[in-house]
């Protein structure tokens, strides 16, 4: 099937998935749906040029399906309190802000990623709206495309669920980081814009707002 036909089909499916959410959503959620940050270039790259190696596919399948469960420690509690204050304007509900902060911390540890990096991706992709849907059907906080769960995860996974979405987003970032050994290229690949520094620069700017150290940038 020609690439344009594939993309047209994706857009139709994305619209079908998005419409019920748009009709039922709040005005703010409707605006997020209409103004999703994911681009057509991301869809084209994701569908046509994944080219996963067998080892990447095996590791990613494991990472997407295994939920991390840990008991909070003192360091996590201190960091979560600090982050709740930073994201409070975007997530006024304290319980939701705490849930986001906790899973960001847990999966930053599991995947050896900067928690400030994860927060920056969330801020850029969805503005901390865990019900966000892009104009091409990417879902949730980290704007994960549903084909990831169908191909390598579990088809029953709910990408609007905070833990699930952060687990998927972090696993995908880790896979790209292991592949490219460059944060610039990792972020560009996540966004579907390899060869451009526009998206990485947006993430780095957001990371500074979350008190990222110079070693993380």
Residue, then its C-alpha position, 0 to 999 in steps of 0.5 A: x500500500x502506498x505511504x500516503x494511503x497508510x497515512x490517510x488511514x491513520x488519520x481516519x482512525x485517529x479521528x474516529x478515536x478522537x471524536x468521542x473524547x472531544x465530544x465528551x471532554x471539557x473545553x480545555x481537553x477539547x482544545x488540547x485535542x485540537x492543538x496536539x503537538x504530535x505532527x504528521x512527520x512523527x506518524x510517518x516516521x513511527x509507522x514506516x521507519x522504526x526498523x527495530x532490531x531483534x534485541x531492541x524489540x525484545x527489550x522494549x516488549x519487556x519494558x512496555x509490559x512490566x509495571x514497576x512497583x517500589x516502596x517510596x523512600x526518603x529521597x523520592x518523598x523529598x523530590x515529589x514534594x518539590x515537584x508538586x510545587x513546580x507543576x502545581x499551576x498545571x496540575x492543581x489537583x494534589x493527588x494527581x500531581x503526586x501520582x505524576x511525580x511519583x511515577x516520573x521518579x520511579x521510571x526515571x530510576x528504572x530507565x536511568x533517565x533524568x526525571x527533569x527530562x521526563x517532566x519536560x517531555x510531558x510539559x511539551x507534549x501534553x501540558x500535563x493533561x493525561x487525557x490529551x489526544x493529538x490530531x493524529x491520535x497520540x495519547x496521554x501525558x507523553x503523547x504515546x502512539x497506540x501502535x506501540x501497545x498493539x505491536x509490543x505492549x498489551x492491546x488492553x493497556x490504557x494510555x490515558x492512565x498515568x502510570x501506563x503512559x509514563x512507563x511507555x514514554x520512558x521505555x521508548x526514550x530509553x530505547x532511542x537513547x541506547x540506539x543513538x547515544x545522543x540526547x539530541x537524536x533521542x529526543x528528535x527520534x521520539x518526536x519523529x524529527x531526526x535531523x532537526x534540533x527544534x524539538x530537543x531545544x524545546x525540551x532543554x528549555x523546559x528542563x531548566x524550569x524543572x531545575x535540571x542540572x547542567x549535567x542533564x542538559 
